[in-house]
């Protein structure tokens, strides 16, 4: 009986636990209405790629313009209810003022509603952009 447990049951149980504990990579494509984009500082389409190790990358028009391509984000919360990520981006406005902006994305995993808050460092947050992810 001990041999059966050790050779058959234990490997099967370990396999199940191994497969259930491995994180899945995911891609979230979030869309924001043209007229609700925090003064143009949030793109119409924002893509988040989260790899199996829990690392996240954000890609959109604003990030490409000021960072030259996708950039790594910091995941603050990632559970069954919500995903929260932040990233900092050095930007320049239309009159040449340079500022560091802190972006925070809140995604409700149950409804897939996304909110992105843009806050220039040292100032109050701007209006939020609200959209949907899939």
MIKENU-262789 format. One record per residue (C-alpha): residue in three letters; x negated, y, z. Coordinates in steps of 0.1 Angstrom, whole numbers. Layout:
<pts>
<pt><rest>ALA</rest><x>X</x><y>Y</y><z>Z</z></pt>
...
</pts>
This chain:
<pts>
<pt><rest>UNK</rest><x>0</x><y>0</y><z>0</z></pt>
<pt><rest>UNK</rest><x>-28</x><y>24</y><z>8</z></pt>
<pt><rest>UNK</rest><x>-45</x><y>17</y><z>-25</z></pt>
<pt><rest>UNK</rest><x>-13</x><y>23</y><z>-44</z></pt>
<pt><rest>UNK</rest><x>-8</x><y>57</y><z>-26</z></pt>
<pt><rest>UNK</rest><x>-45</x><y>67</y><z>-32</z></pt>
<pt><rest>UNK</rest><x>-46</x><y>56</y><z>-68</z></pt>
<pt><rest>UNK</rest><x>-11</x><y>64</y><z>-81</z></pt>
<pt><rest>UNK</rest><x>9</x><y>88</y><z>-59</z></pt>
<pt><rest>UNK</rest><x>-18</x><y>111</y><z>-47</z></pt>
<pt><rest>UNK</rest><x>-31</x><y>119</y><z>-83</z></pt>
<pt><rest>UNK</rest><x>4</x><y>125</y><z>-94</z></pt>
<pt><rest>UNK</rest><x>12</x><y>149</y><z>-66</z></pt>
<pt><rest>UNK</rest><x>-21</x><y>168</y><z>-71</z></pt>
<pt><rest>UNK</rest><x>-13</x><y>171</y><z>-108</z></pt>
<pt><rest>UNK</rest><x>21</x><y>187</y><z>-100</z></pt>
<pt><rest>UNK</rest><x>5</x><y>211</y><z>-75</z></pt>
<pt><rest>UNK</rest><x>-23</x><y>220</y><z>-100</z></pt>
<pt><rest>UNK</rest><x>2</x><y>228</y><z>-128</z></pt>
<pt><rest>UNK</rest><x>25</x><y>248</y><z>-106</z></pt>
<pt><rest>UNK</rest><x>-2</x><y>269</y><z>-91</z></pt>
<pt><rest>UNK</rest><x>-18</x><y>279</y><z>-124</z></pt>
<pt><rest>UNK</rest><x>-7</x><y>314</y><z>-133</z></pt>
<pt><rest>UNK</rest><x>8</x><y>320</y><z>-167</z></pt>
<pt><rest>UNK</rest><x>-4</x><y>348</y><z>-190</z></pt>
<pt><rest>UNK</rest><x>23</x><y>372</y><z>-201</z></pt>
<pt><rest>UNK</rest><x>29</x><y>401</y><z>-224</z></pt>
<pt><rest>UNK</rest><x>55</x><y>428</y><z>-215</z></pt>
<pt><rest>UNK</rest><x>65</x><y>452</y><z>-243</z></pt>
<pt><rest>UNK</rest><x>82</x><y>482</y><z>-228</z></pt>
<pt><rest>UNK</rest><x>102</x><y>507</y><z>-249</z></pt>
<pt><rest>UNK</rest><x>110</x><y>542</y><z>-238</z></pt>
<pt><rest>UNK</rest><x>135</x><y>566</y><z>-254</z></pt>
<pt><rest>UNK</rest><x>120</x><y>593</y><z>-276</z></pt>
<pt><rest>UNK</rest><x>135</x><y>620</y><z>-254</z></pt>
<pt><rest>UNK</rest><x>125</x><y>605</y><z>-220</z></pt>
<pt><rest>UNK</rest><x>87</x><y>602</y><z>-220</z></pt>
<pt><rest>UNK</rest><x>75</x><y>624</y><z>-192</z></pt>
<pt><rest>UNK</rest><x>67</x><y>654</y><z>-215</z></pt>
<pt><rest>UNK</rest><x>51</x><y>632</y><z>-241</z></pt>
<pt><rest>UNK</rest><x>26</x><y>616</y><z>-218</z></pt>
<pt><rest>UNK</rest><x>42</x><y>582</y><z>-221</z></pt>
<pt><rest>UNK</rest><x>44</x><y>565</y><z>-255</z></pt>
<pt><rest>UNK</rest><x>76</x><y>551</y><z>-270</z></pt>
<pt><rest>UNK</rest><x>61</x><y>516</y><z>-268</z></pt>
<pt><rest>UNK</rest><x>38</x><y>505</y><z>-239</z></pt>
<pt><rest>UNK</rest><x>23</x><y>470</y><z>-239</z></pt>
<pt><rest>UNK</rest><x>10</x><y>452</y><z>-208</z></pt>
<pt><rest>UNK</rest><x>-10</x><y>420</y><z>-211</z></pt>
<pt><rest>UNK</rest><x>-15</x><y>401</y><z>-179</z></pt>
<pt><rest>UNK</rest><x>-39</x><y>372</y><z>-181</z></pt>
<pt><rest>UNK</rest><x>-38</x><y>339</y><z>-162</z></pt>
<pt><rest>UNK</rest><x>-62</x><y>353</y><z>-136</z></pt>
<pt><rest>UNK</rest><x>-39</x><y>382</y><z>-127</z></pt>
<pt><rest>UNK</rest><x>-59</x><y>409</y><z>-146</z></pt>
<pt><rest>UNK</rest><x>-38</x><y>434</y><z>-166</z></pt>
<pt><rest>UNK</rest><x>-44</x><y>456</y><z>-196</z></pt>
<pt><rest>UNK</rest><x>-23</x><y>485</y><z>-208</z></pt>
<pt><rest>UNK</rest><x>-21</x><y>496</y><z>-244</z></pt>
<pt><rest>UNK</rest><x>-2</x><y>525</y><z>-259</z></pt>
<pt><rest>UNK</rest><x>-7</x><y>555</y><z>-281</z></pt>
<pt><rest>UNK</rest><x>-18</x><y>578</y><z>-252</z></pt>
<pt><rest>UNK</rest><x>-43</x><y>552</y><z>-239</z></pt>
<pt><rest>UNK</rest><x>-57</x><y>547</y><z>-274</z></pt>
<pt><rest>UNK</rest><x>-60</x><y>585</y><z>-279</z></pt>
<pt><rest>UNK</rest><x>-79</x><y>593</y><z>-247</z></pt>
<pt><rest>UNK</rest><x>-96</x><y>560</y><z>-239</z></pt>
<pt><rest>UNK</rest><x>-103</x><y>548</y><z>-274</z></pt>
<pt><rest>UNK</rest><x>-84</x><y>515</y><z>-269</z></pt>
<pt><rest>UNK</rest><x>-67</x><y>494</y><z>-243</z></pt>
<pt><rest>UNK</rest><x>-78</x><y>497</y><z>-207</z></pt>
<pt><rest>UNK</rest><x>-77</x><y>476</y><z>-175</z></pt>
<pt><rest>UNK</rest><x>-50</x><y>485</y><z>-149</z></pt>
<pt><rest>UNK</rest><x>-49</x><y>478</y><z>-112</z></pt>
<pt><rest>UNK</rest><x>-21</x><y>455</y><z>-102</z></pt>
<pt><rest>UNK</rest><x>-6</x><y>467</y><z>-69</z></pt>
<pt><rest>UNK</rest><x>23</x><y>443</y><z>-67</z></pt>
<pt><rest>UNK</rest><x>31</x><y>412</y><z>-87</z></pt>
<pt><rest>UNK</rest><x>59</x><y>389</y><z>-75</z></pt>
<pt><rest>UNK</rest><x>93</x><y>376</y><z>-86</z></pt>
<pt><rest>UNK</rest><x>110</x><y>410</y><z>-79</z></pt>
<pt><rest>UNK</rest><x>86</x><y>435</y><z>-93</z></pt>
<pt><rest>UNK</rest><x>53</x><y>443</y><z>-110</z></pt>
<pt><rest>UNK</rest><x>35</x><y>476</y><z>-101</z></pt>
<pt><rest>UNK</rest><x>3</x><y>487</y><z>-119</z></pt>
<pt><rest>UNK</rest><x>-18</x><y>519</y><z>-119</z></pt>
<pt><rest>UNK</rest><x>-44</x><y>533</y><z>-141</z></pt>
<pt><rest>UNK</rest><x>-62</x><y>566</y><z>-144</z></pt>
<pt><rest>UNK</rest><x>-67</x><y>584</y><z>-177</z></pt>
<pt><rest>UNK</rest><x>-88</x><y>616</y><z>-185</z></pt>
<pt><rest>UNK</rest><x>-66</x><y>636</y><z>-208</z></pt>
<pt><rest>UNK</rest><x>-66</x><y>670</y><z>-226</z></pt>
<pt><rest>UNK</rest><x>-35</x><y>690</y><z>-233</z></pt>
<pt><rest>UNK</rest><x>-27</x><y>711</y><z>-263</z></pt>
<pt><rest>UNK</rest><x>-46</x><y>742</y><z>-250</z></pt>
<pt><rest>UNK</rest><x>-77</x><y>722</y><z>-241</z></pt>
<pt><rest>UNK</rest><x>-72</x><y>718</y><z>-203</z></pt>
<pt><rest>UNK</rest><x>-87</x><y>685</y><z>-191</z></pt>
<pt><rest>UNK</rest><x>-71</x><y>666</y><z>-163</z></pt>
<pt><rest>UNK</rest><x>-72</x><y>632</y><z>-147</z></pt>
<pt><rest>UNK</rest><x>-37</x><y>616</y><z>-147</z></pt>
<pt><rest>UNK</rest><x>-27</x><y>587</y><z>-125</z></pt>
<pt><rest>UNK</rest><x>-1</x><y>565</y><z>-143</z></pt>
<pt><rest>UNK</rest><x>20</x><y>541</y><z>-122</z></pt>
<pt><rest>UNK</rest><x>42</x><y>516</y><z>-139</z></pt>
<pt><rest>UNK</rest><x>71</x><y>500</y><z>-119</z></pt>
<pt><rest>UNK</rest><x>88</x><y>470</y><z>-136</z></pt>
<pt><rest>UNK</rest><x>118</x><y>454</y><z>-120</z></pt>
<pt><rest>UNK</rest><x>114</x><y>417</y><z>-130</z></pt>
<pt><rest>UNK</rest><x>151</x><y>409</y><z>-125</z></pt>
<pt><rest>UNK</rest><x>164</x><y>436</y><z>-148</z></pt>
<pt><rest>UNK</rest><x>132</x><y>442</y><z>-168</z></pt>
<pt><rest>UNK</rest><x>137</x><y>480</y><z>-163</z></pt>
<pt><rest>UNK</rest><x>104</x><y>499</y><z>-165</z></pt>
<pt><rest>UNK</rest><x>96</x><y>532</y><z>-150</z></pt>
<pt><rest>UNK</rest><x>63</x><y>550</y><z>-156</z></pt>
<pt><rest>UNK</rest><x>53</x><y>579</y><z>-134</z></pt>
<pt><rest>UNK</rest><x>26</x><y>603</y><z>-146</z></pt>
<pt><rest>UNK</rest><x>9</x><y>624</y><z>-119</z></pt>
<pt><rest>UNK</rest><x>-19</x><y>649</y><z>-127</z></pt>
<pt><rest>UNK</rest><x>-44</x><y>646</y><z>-99</z></pt>
<pt><rest>UNK</rest><x>-38</x><y>673</y><z>-74</z></pt>
<pt><rest>UNK</rest><x>-3</x><y>681</y><z>-85</z></pt>
<pt><rest>UNK</rest><x>32</x><y>669</y><z>-79</z></pt>
<pt><rest>UNK</rest><x>44</x><y>640</y><z>-101</z></pt>
<pt><rest>UNK</rest><x>61</x><y>648</y><z>-134</z></pt>
<pt><rest>UNK</rest><x>94</x><y>634</y><z>-143</z></pt>
<pt><rest>UNK</rest><x>95</x><y>596</y><z>-148</z></pt>
<pt><rest>UNK</rest><x>100</x><y>579</y><z>-181</z></pt>
<pt><rest>UNK</rest><x>125</x><y>550</y><z>-178</z></pt>
<pt><rest>UNK</rest><x>128</x><y>522</y><z>-204</z></pt>
<pt><rest>UNK</rest><x>132</x><y>485</y><z>-208</z></pt>
<pt><rest>UNK</rest><x>107</x><y>456</y><z>-212</z></pt>
<pt><rest>UNK</rest><x>110</x><y>423</y><z>-229</z></pt>
</pts>
